[in-house]
């Protein structure tokens, strides 16, 4: 019975893995963009702040999905 339930979760886990990968790519790209903008002395501080907030949001979403995929179950 347990295996049947686990098999039913495979499509959901695959979707979560895909979403995790997308978020990780966006986080990495955003990190690169933040570094490029921060190196420019005439950068837009508001845009930089928004990008940093978005990056933190992505980090939280990544952590949440990782916890769902591999929960830390205490024995």
C-alpha positions in Angstrom: 0.0 0.0 0.0 2.8 2.4 0.9 4.5 1.8 -2.5 1.3 2.6 -4.3 1.1 5.9 -2.5 4.7 6.7 -3.3 4.1 5.9 -6.9 1.3 8.4 -7.0 3.6 11.1 -5.7 6.2 10.6 -8.5 4.6 13.1 -10.9 4.3 15.7 -8.2 7.9 15.1 -7.1 9.0 15.4 -10.7 7.1 18.7 -11.0 8.7 19.9 -7.8 12.1 18.9 -9.0 11.5 20.8 -12.2 10.3 23.9 -10.3 13.3 23.6 -8.0 15.7 23.6 -10.9 13.9 26.6 -12.5 14.2 28.6 -9.2 17.8 27.7 -8.8 18.6 28.9 -12.3 16.8 32.2 -11.7 18.5 32.6 -8.4 21.9 32.1 -10.0 21.1 34.4 -12.9 19.8 37.1 -10.5 23.0 36.8 -8.4 25.1 37.4 -11.5 23.0 40.4 -12.5 23.2 41.9 -9.0 27.0 41.6 -9.1 27.2 43.3 -12.5 24.8 46.1 -11.5 26.6 46.7 -8.1 29.9 47.0 -9.9 28.6 49.9 -12.0 29.1 53.2 -10.0 26.0 54.8 -11.5 23.7 51.8 -10.7 20.0 52.2 -9.9 19.8 51.5 -6.1 16.1 50.9 -6.2 16.4 48.2 -9.0 19.3 46.7 -7.1 17.2 46.5 -3.9 14.3 44.9 -5.7 16.6 42.3 -7.3 18.1 41.5 -3.9 14.6 41.1 -2.4 13.6 38.8 -5.3 16.7 36.8 -4.7 15.8 36.3 -1.0 12.3 35.2 -2.0 13.7 32.7 -4.4 16.0 31.4 -1.7 13.0 30.9 0.6 11.1 29.1 -2.1 14.0 26.9 -2.9 14.4 25.9 0.7 10.7 25.2 1.0 10.7 22.8 -2.0 13.9 21.1 -0.8 12.2 20.4 2.6 9.1 19.0 0.8 11.3 16.7 -1.3 13.5 15.5 1.5 11.8 16.1 4.9 13.9 15.8 8.0 11.9 13.1 9.8 13.0 12.4 13.3 13.0 8.7 14.3 
